[in-house]
Structures are given as C-alpha cells and as structure tokens.
Amino acid sequence: MQPEKVIWKEADREKVAGMLKKGWSAAKIGQAMGISRGAAIGRIFRNDRLRALMKRPPKAASPRRWPVKKVARSTVKANPAPVLQLPPPPMRFVPLAELKRGDCHWPVSPHGAAPDQHLFCGAGTRKGEKWCPYHQLIGYQPRVPRHG
C-alpha cells in the first residue's frame, strides 16, 4: 500500500503562509489542512518560503528567580588535599584460583594476558577489604568538586 501523495497547490501554500504569519502552531495548521502535525512540519520545511516564515525570533532571556551570589576569585583559595603516598606492597602475583580471603584482589597481569594467566597482587588486606591499602589508595580517588 503506497502512502497518499498530496501536493499543496499554490493557494494552499498561501493559506499556510498566512497562518504562519499569524503565529499558528504546526498542530493547528495540520488540523486546518486535514493532515497531522508532523506532516505539516515536513511540508513547511520542504518549502523555502514557508520555512523562513516558520522561524521565530529567539526568546529574550527570562530574569533569574533568585539572585546569584558572586564571590570574588581572589578571596577563594584552593587548598589541595595532601597527597598520601604509600610504598608498594610486596606483591605475590597470585592466580585467581589461589586467591584467599585476606589477599589483595588487585589485577597485576598485563592487559592482553590469557584468561588462565591472570595474576593478582596477593598482599595482605585489612579485615573485610578486597584490596591492600596501597591499591585502595589508587582505586578510590577522592571526588573533585565540580563547581567552584
């Protein structure tokens, strides 16, 4: 089944141009022309003259509801957090099958290693932790504030 091919005549284009000049919405134009809103938009945008009428001037910026407090940059001092550094632990390079509770689960294999050659740190961890303190420091980075 072929879609119905309707071509607007010049009188229809003039009628739509008048509606656009009056500020009618695409839904109202579609209703008046007996087509859907999407079909009206499509036909308007395929005609250069109607497309030019469809474009509206940009809206003026609305005033803010609450005043924004401005802070001078010179008064704000960024104090970076002290960088905590730990020496690397004595890694044991343990395969996955041999990892036990209390062993560090940080992967230390090369990126393209075969599945049976994946090795993990294996250093001692704190109770209930999966990584040793050294790898926790690497794995958990503090959040950087987005604003300010």
N, CA, C and O atoms as a GROMACS GRO file, in nm:
protein
  592
    1MET      N    1   0.084  -0.118   0.000
    1MET     CA    2   0.000   0.000   0.000
    1MET      C    3   0.089   0.124   0.000
    1MET      O    4   0.173   0.141   0.089
    2GLN      N    5   0.072   0.210  -0.097
    2GLN     CA    6   0.151   0.331  -0.114
    2GLN      C    7   0.093   0.443  -0.027
    2GLN      O    8  -0.029   0.456  -0.017
    3PRO      N    9   0.180   0.526   0.035
    3PRO     CA   10   0.127   0.641   0.110
    3PRO      C   11   0.064   0.740   0.014
    3PRO      O   12   0.107   0.756  -0.100
    4GLU      N   13  -0.038   0.806   0.063
    4GLU     CA   14  -0.109   0.903  -0.020
    4GLU      C   15  -0.018   1.022  -0.048
    4GLU      O   16   0.036   1.084   0.044
    5LYS      N   17  -0.002   1.053  -0.175
    5LYS     CA   18   0.087   1.162  -0.214
    5LYS      C   19   0.002   1.287  -0.240
    5LYS      O   20  -0.069   1.296  -0.340
    6VAL      N   21   0.012   1.380  -0.148
    6VAL     CA   22  -0.066   1.504  -0.160
    6VAL      C   23   0.032   1.618  -0.180
    6VAL      O   24   0.125   1.637  -0.102
    7ILE      N   25   0.010   1.693  -0.284
    7ILE     CA   26   0.096   1.809  -0.313
    7ILE      C   27   0.010   1.934  -0.292
    7ILE      O   28  -0.102   1.944  -0.341
    8TRP      N   29   0.066   2.028  -0.217
    8TRP     CA   30  -0.007   2.150  -0.193
    8TRP      C   31  -0.005   2.236  -0.319
    8TRP      O   32   0.096   2.249  -0.388
    9LYS      N   33  -0.120   2.294  -0.344
    9LYS     CA   34  -0.129   2.389  -0.455
    9LYS      C   35  -0.084   2.523  -0.404
    9LYS      O   36  -0.067   2.543  -0.283
   10GLU      N   37  -0.065   2.615  -0.494
   10GLU     CA   38  -0.017   2.749  -0.455
   10GLU      C   39  -0.115   2.816  -0.358
   10GLU      O   40  -0.073   2.888  -0.268
   11ALA      N   41  -0.245   2.793  -0.376
   11ALA     CA   42  -0.345   2.852  -0.285
   11ALA      C   43  -0.327   2.796  -0.144
   11ALA      O   44  -0.340   2.868  -0.046
   12ASP      N   45  -0.295   2.665  -0.134
   12ASP     CA   46  -0.273   2.604  -0.003
   12ASP      C   47  -0.149   2.664   0.063
   12ASP      O   48  -0.148   2.692   0.183
   13ARG      N   49  -0.045   2.684  -0.018
   13ARG     CA   50   0.079   2.743   0.037
   13ARG      C   51   0.053   2.884   0.089
   13ARG      O   52   0.106   2.923   0.193
   14GLU      N   53  -0.028   2.960   0.016
   14GLU     CA   54  -0.060   3.097   0.060
   14GLU      C   55  -0.140   3.094   0.190
   14GLU      O   56  -0.118   3.176   0.279
   15LYS      N   57  -0.232   2.998   0.199
   15LYS     CA   58  -0.312   2.985   0.320
   15LYS      C   59  -0.223   2.952   0.440
   15LYS      O   60  -0.238   3.009   0.548
   16VAL      N   61  -0.128   2.859   0.419
   16VAL     CA   62  -0.036   2.820   0.527
   16VAL      C   63   0.055   2.937   0.563
   16VAL      O   64   0.084   2.959   0.680
   17ALA      N   65   0.100   3.012   0.462
   17ALA     CA   66   0.186   3.128   0.488
   17ALA      C   67   0.112   3.229   0.575
   17ALA      O   68   0.171   3.288   0.665
   18GLY      N   69  -0.017   3.250   0.549
   18GLY     CA   70  -0.096   3.342   0.631
   18GLY      C   71  -0.107   3.292   0.774
   18GLY      O   72  -0.099   3.370   0.869
   19MET      N   73  -0.126   3.161   0.789
   19MET     CA   74  -0.136   3.104   0.923
   19MET      C   75  -0.004   3.120   0.999
   19MET      O   76  -0.003   3.151   1.118
   20LEU      N   77   0.107   3.097   0.929
   20LEU     CA   78   0.239   3.111   0.992
   20LEU      C   79   0.264   3.256   1.035
   20LEU      O   80   0.320   3.281   1.142
   21LYS      N   81   0.223   3.350   0.950
   21LYS     CA   82   0.241   3.492   0.984
   21LYS      C   83   0.160   3.531   1.107
   21LYS      O   84   0.200   3.618   1.183
   22LYS      N   85   0.045   3.464   1.126
   22LYS     CA   86  -0.038   3.492   1.243
   22LYS      C   87   0.014   3.420   1.367
   22LYS      O   88  -0.035   3.444   1.478
   23GLY      N   89   0.114   3.332   1.349
   23GLY     CA   90   0.173   3.263   1.464
   23GLY      C   91   0.106   3.132   1.500
   23GLY      O   92   0.118   3.085   1.613
   24TRP      N   93   0.035   3.070   1.405
   24TRP     CA   94  -0.031   2.944   1.432
   24TRP      C   95   0.072   2.835   1.457
   24TRP      O   96   0.181   2.837   1.399
   25SER      N   97   0.038   2.740   1.541
   25SER     CA   98   0.127   2.626   1.566
   25SER      C   99   0.112   2.524   1.453
   25SER      O  100   0.017   2.529   1.375
   26ALA      N  101   0.208   2.434   1.445
   26ALA     CA  102   0.205   2.331   1.341
   26ALA      C  103   0.084   2.240   1.361
   26ALA      O  104   0.025   2.191   1.264
   27ALA      N  105   0.046   2.216   1.485
   27ALA     CA  106  -0.069   2.131   1.512
   27ALA      C  107  -0.198   2.195   1.459
   27ALA      O  108  -0.282   2.127   1.401
   28LYS      N  109  -0.212   2.327   1.481
   28LYS     CA  110  -0.332   2.396   1.432
   28LYS      C  111  -0.333   2.401   1.279
   28LYS      O  112  -0.438   2.386   1.217
   29ILE      N  113  -0.215   2.424   1.220
   29ILE     CA  114  -0.206   2.427   1.073
   29ILE      C  115  -0.243   2.291   1.017
   29ILE      O  116  -0.318   2.281   0.920
   30GLY      N  117  -0.190   2.185   1.078
   30GLY     CA  118  -0.222   2.049   1.033
   30GLY      C  119  -0.370   2.020   1.042
   30GLY      O  120  -0.428   1.960   0.952
   31GLN      N  121  -0.432   2.064   1.153
   31GLN     CA  122  -0.576   2.043   1.171
   31GLN      C  123  -0.654   2.116   1.062
   31GLN      O  124  -0.747   2.060   1.004
   32ALA      N  125  -0.616   2.240   1.035
   32ALA     CA  126  -0.688   2.319   0.935
   32ALA      C  127  -0.670   2.262   0.794
   32ALA      O  128  -0.760   2.273   0.711
   33MET      N  129  -0.555   2.200   0.768
   33MET     CA  130  -0.527   2.146   0.634
   33MET      C  131  -0.568   2.000   0.621
   33MET      O  132  -0.562   1.943   0.512
   34GLY      N  133  -0.611   1.938   0.732
   34GLY     CA  134  -0.656   1.799   0.728
   34GLY      C  135  -0.542   1.699   0.727
   34GLY      O  136  -0.556   1.589   0.674
   35ILE      N  137  -0.429   1.736   0.787
   35ILE     CA  138  -0.313   1.646   0.795
   35ILE      C  139  -0.262   1.648   0.939
   35ILE      O  140  -0.308   1.726   1.022
   36SER      N  141  -0.165   1.561   0.967
   36SER     CA  142  -0.110   1.557   1.102
   36SER      C  143  -0.011   1.672   1.123
   36SER      O  144   0.032   1.737   1.028
   37ARG      N  145   0.024   1.695   1.250
   37ARG     CA  146   0.121   1.798   1.286
   37ARG      C  147   0.256   1.770   1.220
   37ARG      O  148   0.318   1.861   1.165
   38GLY      N  149   0.300   1.644   1.225
   38GLY     CA  150   0.428   1.606   1.165
   38GLY      C  151   0.430   1.628   1.014
   38GLY      O  152   0.530   1.673   0.958
   39ALA      N  153   0.318   1.594   0.948
   39ALA     CA  154   0.310   1.614   0.804
   39ALA      C  155   0.314   1.763   0.771
   39ALA      O  156   0.376   1.804   0.672
   40ALA      N  157   0.248   1.843   0.853
   40ALA     CA  158   0.250   1.988   0.830
   40ALA      C  159   0.392   2.042   0.846
   40ALA      O  160   0.437   2.123   0.764
   41ILE      N  161   0.463   1.998   0.950
   41ILE     CA  162   0.601   2.043   0.970
   41ILE      C  163   0.687   2.002   0.851
   41ILE      O  164   0.766   2.081   0.801
   42GLY      N  165   0.672   1.877   0.807
   42GLY     CA  166   0.750   1.829   0.693
   42GLY      C  167   0.727   1.910   0.568
   42GLY      O  168   0.822   1.946   0.498
   43ARG      N  169   0.602   1.939   0.538
   43ARG     CA  170   0.572   2.017   0.417
   43ARG      C  171   0.621   2.161   0.429
   43ARG      O  172   0.667   2.219   0.331
   44ILE      N  173   0.609   2.217   0.548
   44ILE     CA  174   0.657   2.354   0.567
   44ILE      C  175   0.808   2.360   0.549
   44ILE      O  176   0.859   2.452   0.484
   45PHE      N  177   0.880   2.264   0.605
   45PHE     CA  178   1.025   2.268   0.598
   45PHE      C  179   1.080   2.230   0.461
   45PHE      O  180   1.196   2.258   0.432
   46ARG      N  181   0.999   2.167   0.376
   46ARG     CA  182   1.044   2.138   0.240
   46ARG      C  183   1.025   2.258   0.147
   46ARG      O  184   1.076   2.257   0.034
   47ASN      N  185   0.954   2.360   0.190
   47ASN     CA  186   0.931   2.479   0.110
   47ASN      C  187   1.011   2.593   0.171
   47ASN      O  188   0.987   2.631   0.286
   48ASP      N  189   1.106   2.649   0.096
   48ASP     CA  190   1.196   2.753   0.149
   48ASP      C  191   1.121   2.875   0.202
   48ASP      O  192   1.155   2.928   0.307
   49ARG      N  193   1.018   2.918   0.128
   49ARG     CA  194   0.946   3.039   0.169
   49ARG      C  195   0.870   3.015   0.299
   49ARG      O  196   0.870   3.100   0.388
   50LEU      N  197   0.807   2.898   0.312
   50LEU     CA  198   0.732   2.867   0.434
   50LEU      C  199   0.828   2.842   0.551
   50LEU      O  200   0.799   2.878   0.665
   51ARG      N  201   0.943   2.780   0.521
   51ARG     CA  202   1.040   2.754   0.628
   51ARG      C  203   1.090   2.886   0.687
   51ARG      O  204   1.109   2.896   0.808
   52ALA      N  205   1.110   2.987   0.602
   52ALA     CA  206   1.156   3.118   0.651
   52ALA      C  207   1.049   3.181   0.742
   52ALA      O  208   1.083   3.249   0.839
   53LEU      N  209   0.922   3.158   0.711
   53LEU     CA  210   0.816   3.213   0.796
   53LEU      C  211   0.804   3.136   0.927
   53LEU      O  212   0.760   3.192   1.028
   54MET      N  213   0.842   3.008   0.926
   54MET     CA  214   0.830   2.925   1.046
   54MET      C  215   0.929   2.967   1.154
   54MET      O  216   0.901   2.954   1.273
   55LYS      N  217   1.044   3.017   1.112
   55LYS     CA  218   1.146   3.054   1.210
   55LYS      C  219   1.100   3.174   1.289
   55LYS      O  220   1.053   3.274   1.235
   56ARG      N  221   1.113   3.161   1.420
   56ARG     CA  222   1.072   3.269   1.508
   56ARG      C  223   1.195   3.334   1.568
   56ARG      O  224   1.299   3.270   1.580
   57PRO      N  225   1.184   3.460   1.605
   57PRO     CA  226   1.299   3.525   1.670
   57PRO      C  227   1.326   3.458   1.805
   57PRO      O  228   1.232   3.411   1.870
   58PRO      N  229   1.451   3.454   1.848
   58PRO     CA  230   1.482   3.390   1.977
   58PRO      C  231   1.415   3.464   2.092
   58PRO      O  232   1.402   3.586   2.091
   59LYS      N  233   1.374   3.385   2.191
   59LYS     CA  234   1.310   3.445   2.308
   59LYS      C  235   1.411   3.520   2.391
   59LYS      O  236   1.528   3.483   2.397
   60ALA      N  237   1.365   3.626   2.454
   60ALA     CA  238   1.453   3.701   2.544
   60ALA      C  239   1.477   3.618   2.670
   60ALA      O  240   1.389   3.544   2.714
   61ALA      N  241   1.594   3.630   2.725
   61ALA     CA  242   1.629   3.554   2.845
   61ALA      C  243   1.539   3.598   2.960
   61ALA      O  244   1.520   3.718   2.983
   62SER      N  245   1.486   3.501   3.030
   62SER     CA  246   1.399   3.534   3.144
   62SER      C  247   1.486   3.571   3.264
   62SER      O  248   1.596   3.518   3.280
   63PRO      N  249   1.438   3.662   3.346
   63PRO     CA  250   1.518   3.701   3.463
   63PRO      C  251   1.528   3.584   3.561
   63PRO      O  252   1.438   3.501   3.569
   64ARG      N  253   1.637   3.579   3.634
   64ARG     CA  254   1.656   3.472   3.732
   64ARG      C  255   1.557   3.489   3.846
   64ARG      O  256   1.520   3.600   3.884
   65ARG      N  257   1.515   3.375   3.898
   65ARG     CA  258   1.420   3.382   4.010
   65ARG      C  259   1.490   3.423   4.138
   65ARG      O  260   1.431   3.494   4.220
   66TRP      N  261   1.613   3.379   4.158
   66TRP     CA  262   1.687   3.413   4.278
   66TRP      C  263   1.818   3.479   4.238
   66TRP      O  264   1.881   3.436   4.141
   67PRO      N  265   1.859   3.580   4.308
   67PRO     CA  266   1.986   3.642   4.273
   67PRO      C  267   2.102   3.545   4.301
   67PRO      O  268   2.102   3.472   4.400
   68VAL      N  269   2.198   3.548   4.213
   68VAL     CA  270   2.316   3.462   4.229
   68VAL      C  271   2.422   3.540   4.303
   68VAL      O  272   2.456   3.652   4.264
   69LYS      N  273   2.473   3.481   4.409
   69LYS     CA  274   2.576   3.547   4.489
   69LYS      C  275   2.709   3.532   4.418
   69LYS      O  276   2.752   3.420   4.390
   70LYS      N  277   2.773   3.642   4.390
   70LYS     CA  278   2.902   3.638   4.323
   70LYS      C  279   3.012   3.643   4.426
   70LYS      O  280   3.008   3.724   4.519
   71VAL      N  281   3.111   3.557   4.410
   71VAL     CA  282   3.224   3.551   4.502
   71VAL      C  283   3.348   3.591   4.424
   71VAL      O  284   3.374   3.539   4.315
   72ALA      N  285   3.422   3.682   4.480
   72ALA     CA  286   3.545   3.724   4.413
   72ALA      C  287   3.644   3.608   4.414
   72ALA      O  288   3.660   3.541   4.516
   73ARG      N  289   3.710   3.585   4.302
   73ARG     CA  290   3.802   3.473   4.292
   73ARG      C  291   3.924   3.489   4.381
   73ARG      O  292   3.982   3.390   4.425
   74SER      N  293   3.964   3.610   4.406
   74SER     CA  294   4.084   3.630   4.486
   74SER      C  295   4.064   3.589   4.632
   74SER      O  296   4.160   3.555   4.700
   75THR      N  297   3.938   3.591   4.681
   75THR     CA  298   3.914   3.553   4.819
   75THR      C  299   3.909   3.403   4.839
   75THR      O  300   3.930   3.354   4.950
   76VAL      N  301   3.882   3.328   4.733
   76VAL     CA  302   3.872   3.184   4.744
   76VAL      C  303   4.009   3.124   4.718
   76VAL      O  304   4.069   3.145   4.612
   77LYS      N  305   4.058   3.048   4.815
   77LYS     CA  306   4.188   2.984   4.800
   77LYS      C  307   4.167   2.833   4.796
   77LYS      O  308   4.104   2.776   4.885
   78ALA      N  309   4.220   2.772   4.694
   78ALA     CA  310   4.208   2.628   4.683
   78ALA      C  311   4.324   2.564   4.757
   78ALA      O  312   4.440   2.577   4.717
   79ASN      N  313   4.292   2.494   4.863
   79ASN     CA  314   4.393   2.422   4.937
   79ASN      C  315   4.387   2.276   4.894
   79ASN      O  316   4.297   2.203   4.935
   80PRO      N  317   4.482   2.232   4.812
   80PRO     CA  318   4.476   2.093   4.770
   80PRO      C  319   4.499   2.001   4.888
   80PRO      O  320   4.576   2.030   4.979
   81ALA      N  321   4.430   1.888   4.883
   81ALA     CA  322   4.444   1.791   4.990
   81ALA      C  323   4.586   1.734   4.985
   81ALA      O  324   4.642   1.717   4.877
   82PRO      N  325   4.643   1.705   5.100
   82PRO     CA  326   4.777   1.649   5.099
   82PRO      C  327   4.776   1.513   5.030
   82PRO      O  328   4.684   1.433   5.049
   83VAL      N  329   4.877   1.488   4.949
   83VAL     CA  330   4.886   1.363   4.875
   83VAL      C  331   4.946   1.257   4.966
   83VAL      O  332   5.058   1.270   5.015
   84LEU      N  333   4.869   1.152   4.987
   84LEU     CA  334   4.913   1.043   5.072
   84LEU      C  335   4.981   0.940   4.983
   84LEU      O  336   4.923   0.893   4.885
   85GLN      N  337   5.102   0.905   5.017
   85GLN     CA  338   5.176   0.807   4.937
   85GLN      C  339   5.219   0.692   5.027
   85GLN      O  340   5.270   0.712   5.138
   86LEU      N  341   5.198   0.575   4.976
   86LEU     CA  342   5.242   0.454   5.046
   86LEU      C  343   5.341   0.380   4.958
   86LEU      O  344   5.333   0.389   4.836
   87PRO      N  345   5.433   0.308   5.018
   87PRO     CA  346   5.523   0.227   4.936
   87PRO      C  347   5.445   0.109   4.879
   87PRO      O  348   5.354   0.058   4.944
   88PRO      N  349   5.479   0.064   4.758
   88PRO     CA  350   5.408  -0.051   4.702
   88PRO      C  351   5.427  -0.174   4.791
   88PRO      O  352   5.534  -0.193   4.848
   89PRO      N  353   5.325  -0.256   4.803
   89PRO     CA  354   5.335  -0.373   4.890
   89PRO      C  355   5.419  -0.483   4.824
   89PRO      O  356   5.442  -0.479   4.703
   90PRO      N  357   5.464  -0.578   4.901
   90PRO     CA  358   5.533  -0.692   4.840
   90PRO      C  359   5.430  -0.781   4.770
   90PRO      O  360   5.362  -0.859   4.836
   91MET      N  361   5.420  -0.769   4.639
   91MET     CA  362   5.319  -0.844   4.563
   91MET      C  363   5.364  -0.988   4.547
   91MET      O  364   5.482  -1.018   4.530
   92ARG      N  365   5.264  -1.079   4.554
   92ARG     CA  366   5.295  -1.221   4.543
   92ARG      C  367   5.257  -1.277   4.407
   92ARG      O  368   5.295  -1.390   4.375
   93PHE      N  369   5.184  -1.203   4.324
   93PHE     CA  370   5.141  -1.246   4.191
   93PHE      C  371   5.070  -1.381   4.198
   93PHE      O  372   5.122  -1.483   4.155
   94VAL      N  373   4.949  -1.378   4.255
   94VAL     CA  374   4.871  -1.498   4.281
   94VAL      C  375   4.769  -1.519   4.170
   94VAL      O  376   4.701  -1.423   4.132
   95PRO      N  377   4.756  -1.642   4.115
   95PRO     CA  378   4.648  -1.668   4.018
   95PRO      C  379   4.512  -1.664   4.085
   95PRO      O  380   4.502  -1.678   4.207
   96LEU      N  381   4.408  -1.643   4.007
   96LEU     CA  382   4.272  -1.627   4.061
   96LEU      C  383   4.229  -1.749   4.142
   96LEU      O  384   4.168  -1.733   4.248
   97ALA      N  385   4.260  -1.866   4.096
   97ALA     CA  386   4.217  -1.988   4.165
   97ALA      C  387   4.280  -2.001   4.304
   97ALA      O  388   4.224  -2.070   4.390
   98GLU      N  389   4.393  -1.937   4.328
   98GLU     CA  390   4.462  -1.949   4.456
   98GLU      C  391   4.438  -1.831   4.551
   98GLU      O  392   4.490  -1.830   4.662
   99LEU      N  393   4.359  -1.731   4.507
   99LEU     CA  394   4.329  -1.617   4.594
   99LEU      C  395   4.246  -1.661   4.713
   99LEU      O  396   4.153  -1.741   4.698
  100LYS      N  397   4.277  -1.610   4.830
  100LYS     CA  398   4.204  -1.643   4.952
  100LYS      C  399   4.150  -1.515   5.013
  100LYS      O  400   4.184  -1.405   4.971
  101ARG      N  401   4.065  -1.531   5.112
  101ARG     CA  402   4.016  -1.418   5.187
  101ARG      C  403   4.135  -1.353   5.256
  101ARG      O  404   4.216  -1.422   5.318
  102GLY      N  405   4.146  -1.223   5.248
  102GLY     CA  406   4.258  -1.154   5.309
  102GLY      C  407   4.371  -1.128   5.210
  102GLY      O  408   4.470  -1.063   5.246
  103ASP      N  409   4.359  -1.177   5.085
  103ASP     CA  410   4.457  -1.148   4.980
  103ASP      C  411   4.405  -1.032   4.896
  103ASP      O  412   4.284  -1.019   4.874
  104CYS      N  413   4.496  -0.948   4.850
  104CYS     CA  414   4.457  -0.833   4.766
  104CYS      C  415   4.414  -0.883   4.629
  104CYS      O  416   4.485  -0.960   4.564
  105HIS      N  417   4.295  -0.840   4.585
  105HIS     CA  418   4.238  -0.882   4.456
  105HIS      C  419   4.269  -0.783   4.344
  105HIS      O  420   4.199  -0.784   4.243
  106TRP      N  421   4.370  -0.700   4.357
  106TRP     CA  422   4.405  -0.602   4.253
  106TRP      C  423   4.474  -0.676   4.137
  106TRP      O  424   4.574  -0.743   4.159
  107PRO      N  425   4.421  -0.663   4.013
  107PRO     CA  426   4.482  -0.733   3.900
  107PRO      C  427   4.616  -0.669   3.862
  107PRO      O  428   4.627  -0.547   3.851
  108VAL      N  429   4.717  -0.752   3.843
  108VAL     CA  430   4.850  -0.702   3.806
  108VAL      C  431   4.901  -0.767   3.677
  108VAL      O  432   5.017  -0.749   3.642
  109SER      N  433   4.817  -0.842   3.607
  109SER     CA  434   4.856  -0.906   3.481
  109SER      C  435   4.867  -0.802   3.371
  109SER      O  436   4.804  -0.696   3.380
  110PRO      N  437   4.945  -0.830   3.267
  110PRO     CA  438   4.944  -0.740   3.151
  110PRO      C  439   4.805  -0.742   3.088
  110PRO      O  440   4.730  -0.839   3.102
  111HIS      N  441   4.771  -0.635   3.017
  111HIS     CA  442   4.635  -0.616   2.965
  111HIS      C  443   4.590  -0.731   2.874
  111HIS      O  444   4.474  -0.772   2.883
  112GLY      N  445   4.675  -0.781   2.790
  112GLY     CA  446   4.633  -0.883   2.694
  112GLY      C  447   4.661  -1.025   2.740
  112GLY      O  448   4.670  -1.116   2.657
  113ALA      N  449   4.673  -1.048   2.870
  113ALA     CA  450   4.706  -1.180   2.921
  113ALA      C  451   4.593  -1.279   2.896
  113ALA      O  452   4.476  -1.241   2.895
  114ALA      N  453   4.628  -1.404   2.875
  114ALA     CA  454   4.529  -1.509   2.856
  114ALA      C  455   4.451  -1.528   2.986
  114ALA      O  456   4.504  -1.500   3.093
  115PRO      N  457   4.325  -1.575   2.977
  115PRO     CA  458   4.243  -1.589   3.098
  115PRO      C  459   4.307  -1.675   3.207
  115PRO      O  460   4.288  -1.649   3.325
  116ASP      N  461   4.381  -1.776   3.169
  116ASP     CA  462   4.442  -1.862   3.271
  116ASP      C  463   4.570  -1.804   3.328
  116ASP      O  464   4.630  -1.863   3.419
  117GLN      N  465   4.613  -1.688   3.276
  117GLN     CA  466   4.736  -1.626   3.324
  117GLN      C  467   4.710  -1.496   3.401
  117GLN      O  468   4.804  -1.420   3.424
  118HIS      N  469   4.585  -1.471   3.442
  118HIS     CA  470   4.556  -1.351   3.520
  118HIS      C  471   4.615  -1.366   3.659
  118HIS      O  472   4.591  -1.465   3.728
  119LEU      N  473   4.691  -1.266   3.699
  119LEU     CA  474   4.754  -1.266   3.830
  119LEU      C  475   4.705  -1.147   3.911
  119LEU      O  476   4.669  -1.044   3.855
  120PHE      N  477   4.704  -1.162   4.043
  120PHE     CA  478   4.657  -1.058   4.133
  120PHE      C  479   4.765  -1.028   4.236
  120PHE      O  480   4.855  -1.110   4.257
  121CYS      N  481   4.756  -0.913   4.300
  121CYS     CA  482   4.858  -0.866   4.393
  121CYS      C  483   4.884  -0.968   4.503
  121CYS      O  484   4.999  -1.010   4.520
  122GLY      N  485   4.784  -1.010   4.577
  122GLY     CA  486   4.800  -1.111   4.679
  122GLY      C  487   4.856  -1.061   4.811
  122GLY      O  488   4.872  -1.141   4.903
  123ALA      N  489   4.887  -0.932   4.825
  123ALA     CA  490   4.937  -0.878   4.952
  123ALA      C  491   4.825  -0.882   5.055
  123ALA      O  492   4.708  -0.897   5.019
  124GLY      N  493   4.858  -0.869   5.182
  124GLY     CA  494   4.760  -0.874   5.289
  124GLY      C  495   4.668  -0.752   5.288
  124GLY      O  496   4.709  -0.642   5.253
  125THR      N  497   4.542  -0.774   5.326
  125THR     CA  498   4.443  -0.666   5.331
  125THR      C  499   4.393  -0.649   5.474
  125THR      O  500   4.417  -0.734   5.560
  126ARG      N  501   4.323  -0.539   5.498
  126ARG     CA  502   4.255  -0.520   5.626
  126ARG      C  503   4.132  -0.608   5.627
  126ARG      O  504   4.085  -0.651   5.521
  127LYS      N  505   4.080  -0.636   5.742
  127LYS     CA  506   3.966  -0.726   5.756
  127LYS      C  507   3.846  -0.672   5.677
  127LYS      O  508   3.806  -0.557   5.694
  128GLY      N  509   3.790  -0.756   5.593
  128GLY     CA  510   3.671  -0.720   5.516
  128GLY      C  511   3.699  -0.642   5.389
  128GLY      O  512   3.605  -0.609   5.317
  129GLU      N  513   3.823  -0.610   5.357
  129GLU     CA  514   3.857  -0.533   5.237
  129GLU      C  515   3.903  -0.628   5.127
  129GLU      O  516   3.954  -0.737   5.155
  130LYS      N  517   3.886  -0.586   5.002
  130LYS     CA  518   3.930  -0.667   4.888
  130LYS      C  519   4.069  -0.627   4.839
  130LYS      O  520   4.138  -0.707   4.776
  131TRP      N  521   4.109  -0.503   4.868
  131TRP     CA  522   4.238  -0.454   4.820
  131TRP      C  523   4.326  -0.418   4.939
  131TRP      O  524   4.277  -0.386   5.047
  132CYS      N  525   4.457  -0.425   4.918
  132CYS     CA  526   4.552  -0.381   5.020
  132CYS      C  527   4.547  -0.227   5.029
  132CYS      O  528   4.494  -0.164   4.938
  133PRO      N  529   4.600  -0.167   5.135
  133PRO     CA  530   4.594  -0.021   5.150
  133PRO      C  531   4.654   0.054   5.031
  133PRO      O  532   4.604   0.160   4.993
  134TYR      N  533   4.760   0.001   4.972
  134TYR     CA  534   4.824   0.068   4.858
  134TYR      C  535   4.728   0.074   4.739
  134TYR      O  536   4.713   0.179   4.678
  135HIS      N  537   4.665  -0.037   4.706
  135HIS     CA  538   4.575  -0.040   4.591
  135HIS      C  539   4.442   0.030   4.622
  135HIS      O  540   4.376   0.079   4.530
  136GLN      N  541   4.402   0.037   4.748
  136GLN     CA  542   4.284   0.116   4.782
  136GLN      C  543   4.309   0.263   4.755
  136GLN      O  544   4.219   0.335   4.710
  137LEU      N  545   4.430   0.308   4.782
  137LEU     CA  546   4.465   0.448   4.757
  137LEU      C  547   4.458   0.478   4.607
  137LEU      O  548   4.418   0.588   4.567
  138ILE      N  549   4.497   0.382   4.525
  138ILE     CA  550   4.491   0.400   4.380
  138ILE      C  551   4.346   0.389   4.332
  138ILE      O  552   4.302   0.468   4.248
  139GLY      N  553   4.273   0.291   4.383
  139GLY     CA  554   4.138   0.262   4.334
  139GLY      C  555   4.033   0.361   4.375
  139GLY      O  556   3.940   0.387   4.298
  140TYR      N  557   4.044   0.418   4.493
  140TYR     CA  558   3.943   0.512   4.541
  140TYR      C  559   4.001   0.652   4.540
  140TYR      O  560   4.072   0.692   4.632
  141GLN      N  561   3.972   0.726   4.434
  141GLN     CA  562   4.016   0.865   4.423
  141GLN      C  563   3.911   0.956   4.485
  141GLN      O  564   3.791   0.935   4.463
  142PRO      N  565   3.952   1.057   4.562
  142PRO     CA  566   3.851   1.149   4.618
  142PRO      C  567   3.782   1.227   4.508
  142PRO      O  568   3.842   1.259   4.405
  143ARG      N  569   3.656   1.257   4.532
  143ARG     CA  570   3.578   1.334   4.434
  143ARG      C  571   3.629   1.476   4.425
  143ARG      O  572   3.658   1.539   4.527
  144VAL      N  573   3.639   1.526   4.306
  144VAL     CA  574   3.677   1.664   4.283
  144VAL      C  575   3.549   1.745   4.272
  144VAL      O  576   3.460   1.708   4.196
  145PRO      N  577   3.538   1.856   4.345
  145PRO     CA  578   3.415   1.936   4.335
  145PRO      C  579   3.399   1.990   4.193
  145PRO      O  580   3.495   2.036   4.132
  146ARG      N  581   3.276   1.983   4.140
  146ARG     CA  582   3.251   2.028   4.003
  146ARG      C  583   3.235   2.178   3.993
  146ARG      O  584   3.268   2.237   3.890
  147HIS      N  585   3.184   2.238   4.096
  147HIS     CA  586   3.155   2.382   4.091
  147HIS      C  587   3.249   2.455   4.188
  147HIS      O  588   3.275   2.410   4.299
  148GLY      N  589   3.297   2.567   4.141
  148GLY     CA  590   3.372   2.649   4.234
  148GLY      C  591   3.510   2.657   4.204
  148GLY      O  592   3.584   2.724   4.276
   0.00000   0.00000   0.00000
